[in-house]
Amino acid sequence: MTTDDLELRNAAMVEAVNGGESYSEVATRFDLSLSWTGTVLRASGAAPPAHGKGFRVELDFAPYVLGYDAGGTVRELAEAAATTYSTMRRGLLRAGCELRPRGGPRPLR
């Protein structure tokens, strides 16, 4: 992309946020990571997210609870959801999932 292309893209991103799209929606639409989207938008003068410093993750954790209960790991589920380990772990806990001890199954004594 040329400098002019980047400036046009960044202006379109700011317009989208100021028009009511979330940072997450803009990141998806422009095929950018959420982190880079935030960096570009802050540098371009877009309105910050209304909910604070971070980005709100809007995931339905019920299917991931089922996946975890079926033997999936937090890391596998986070990767499948394109989110971080800590976000997935917190979401599972908030959804009432009882997490297994870390380190995998332990031998019986």
C-alpha positions as CSV (number, residue, x, y, z in Angstrom):
1,M,0.0,0.0,0.0
2,T,1.2,3.5,-0.7
3,T,1.1,6.3,1.8
4,D,-2.0,7.7,0.1
5,D,-3.7,4.3,0.3
6,L,-2.9,4.1,4.0
7,E,-4.2,7.6,4.7
8,L,-7.5,6.8,2.9
9,R,-7.8,3.5,4.8
10,N,-7.1,5.2,8.1
11,A,-9.7,8.0,7.4
12,A,-12.3,5.3,6.5
13,M,-11.5,3.5,9.8
14,V,-12.0,6.7,11.8
15,E,-15.2,7.5,9.9
16,A,-16.5,4.0,10.7
17,V,-15.7,4.3,14.5
18,N,-17.2,7.8,14.6
19,G,-20.3,6.4,12.8
20,G,-20.8,3.8,15.6
21,E,-18.8,0.7,14.6
22,S,-16.8,-0.9,17.4
23,Y,-13.0,-1.2,17.2
24,S,-13.6,-5.0,16.8
25,E,-15.9,-4.5,13.8
26,V,-13.5,-2.1,12.1
27,A,-10.6,-4.6,12.7
28,T,-12.6,-7.3,11.0
29,R,-13.7,-5.2,8.1
30,F,-10.2,-3.9,7.3
31,D,-8.6,-7.3,8.0
32,L,-6.3,-5.9,10.8
33,S,-5.5,-7.2,14.3
34,L,-7.4,-5.5,17.1
35,S,-4.2,-4.2,18.6
36,W,-3.0,-2.6,15.3
37,T,-6.5,-1.2,14.7
38,G,-6.4,0.5,18.1
39,T,-3.0,1.9,17.4
40,V,-4.0,3.3,14.0
41,L,-7.3,4.7,15.3
42,R,-5.7,6.4,18.4
43,A,-3.0,7.9,16.1
44,S,-5.7,9.1,13.7
45,G,-7.8,10.8,16.4
46,A,-10.7,8.4,16.6
47,A,-13.0,8.4,19.6
48,P,-11.7,5.8,22.2
49,P,-13.9,2.9,23.2
50,A,-16.6,4.0,25.6
51,H,-16.0,1.1,28.0
52,G,-12.4,1.8,29.1
53,K,-8.8,1.0,28.3
54,G,-9.3,-2.4,26.8
55,F,-11.5,-3.9,24.1
56,R,-14.8,-5.6,24.9
57,V,-14.8,-9.2,23.8
58,E,-18.3,-10.2,22.6
59,L,-18.2,-14.0,22.7
60,D,-20.9,-16.5,23.6
61,F,-18.9,-18.8,25.9
62,A,-21.6,-21.5,26.1
63,P,-20.2,-23.5,23.1
64,Y,-16.7,-23.1,24.5
65,V,-17.8,-24.5,27.9
66,L,-19.1,-27.5,26.0
67,G,-15.8,-27.8,24.2
68,Y,-13.9,-27.6,27.4
69,D,-16.1,-30.2,29.1
70,A,-15.5,-32.5,26.1
71,G,-11.7,-32.3,26.8
72,G,-10.5,-29.2,25.0
73,T,-7.9,-27.1,26.6
74,V,-8.3,-23.4,27.4
75,R,-5.4,-22.7,24.9
76,E,-7.1,-24.7,22.1
77,L,-10.4,-23.0,22.7
78,A,-8.7,-19.5,22.7
79,E,-7.0,-20.2,19.5
80,A,-10.3,-21.4,17.9
81,A,-12.0,-18.2,19.0
82,A,-9.1,-16.0,17.9
83,T,-8.8,-14.6,21.4
84,T,-6.2,-14.7,24.2
85,Y,-5.8,-17.5,26.8
86,S,-6.7,-15.2,29.6
87,T,-9.8,-13.9,27.9
88,M,-11.0,-17.5,27.3
89,R,-10.2,-18.5,30.8
90,R,-12.1,-15.6,32.4
91,G,-15.0,-16.2,30.0
92,L,-15.2,-19.9,30.9
93,L,-15.1,-19.1,34.6
94,R,-17.9,-16.4,34.2
95,A,-20.0,-18.9,32.3
96,G,-19.8,-21.3,35.4
97,C,-17.3,-23.7,33.9
98,E,-15.2,-25.6,36.6
99,L,-11.7,-25.6,35.3
100,R,-9.4,-28.7,35.5
101,P,-6.1,-28.5,37.4
102,R,-3.3,-27.2,35.2
103,G,-0.8,-29.7,33.7
104,G,-3.2,-32.3,32.4
105,P,-4.4,-35.5,34.0
106,R,-2.6,-36.7,37.1
107,P,-1.9,-40.4,37.7
108,L,-3.9,-42.2,40.3
109,R,-2.0,-43.3,43.4
